[in-house]
């Protein structure tokens, strides 16, 4: 049971990170390499997220809709 909760938590954190980069890129013109360096992660991770090379799940879809609906920048 604990292993399942840990995996679910890790998955949710990764999903939030994907959403973060997806929306961050729409408000900045920083190159992917600089974004990766700022957040101390691999450039490939940032590039894959921004190019849509990940599976969108229900959490990400619902979160994106809510962010678009509630954030006016």
Beta strands, then each sheet from edge to edge (+ up, - down):
end
